[in-house]
Structure formats: C-alpha cells, structure tokens
Amino acid sequence: MKVKFFSFLSLNISEQIQYLDILGLYKRAWLRNLEHMTNREQLIQELEQAPDDLVQTVLDFLHRVKAIGRSHPLVKFAGILSDSETEELQRVIATECWQVDMNEW
C-alpha cells in the first residue's frame, strides 16, 4: 500500500479546515481515552513509545526506589532532580556552603 504524503499548505482553505477538524476529533478521542486509563496503563503506553535509553532510565529509577523501600522518610524525593541539577547543587554546596571565613567572626 502506498502512502501519499501531502503539504498542508497545498490544500485549499476548506480542506485545511476539514483536516484540522479531523485532527481535533482524534485529539479529543485520545484525551478522553487518557482520562479513563489507569496510571499503569498510561505508563505502559508512554513506555511503548519511548526510546530505549529513556526506558532504561525509568527502569533504573524504579529499581532504586524499590530497593530503598517506602519506609525511608526521604523516598518521596527520590529522582526529582536530573543529573545536571544534582551536579549543579553539589557544586553550589561545595563552593558556597563549605567555606568558612575565620575573620568573619
């Protein structure tokens, strides 16, 4: 089966409006479906479309959270910072917080 590609701009205005209406219907149907999906179903759907490196990152995060267990008081904060945010926070702490000016007192 051949797939015909077209330029949206090559359509006349009534065809463009019809095309946008169809896309709107698909979007509303997708959103309605999303509203009725469980978190698990939404996660599975997102993972099916995600690249392998992102799937691996999510899997690693899940394993870390499970290893820590829900009893740890800080578990709700696990994974909220990206690697770059973590590195920046560590840099700021090292340069700003660990400095003691002995003459300041």
Contacts in CASP RR format, 6 or more apart in sequence:
PFRMAT RR
TARGET T0000
AUTHOR 0000-0000-0000
METHOD contacts of the structure
MODEL  1
MKVKFFSFLSLNISEQIQYLDILGLYKRAWLRNLEHMTNREQLIQELEQA
PDDLVQTVLDFLHRVKAIGRSHPLVKFAGILSDSETEELQRVIATECWQV
DMNEW
8 16 0 8 1.000
8 19 0 8 1.000
11 19 0 8 1.000
34 42 0 8 1.000
37 45 0 8 1.000
47 55 0 8 1.000
47 58 0 8 1.000
50 58 0 8 1.000
61 78 0 8 1.000
61 79 0 8 1.000
64 78 0 8 1.000
64 79 0 8 1.000
65 75 0 8 1.000
65 78 0 8 1.000
68 75 0 8 1.000
68 78 0 8 1.000
69 75 0 8 1.000
81 89 0 8 1.000
END
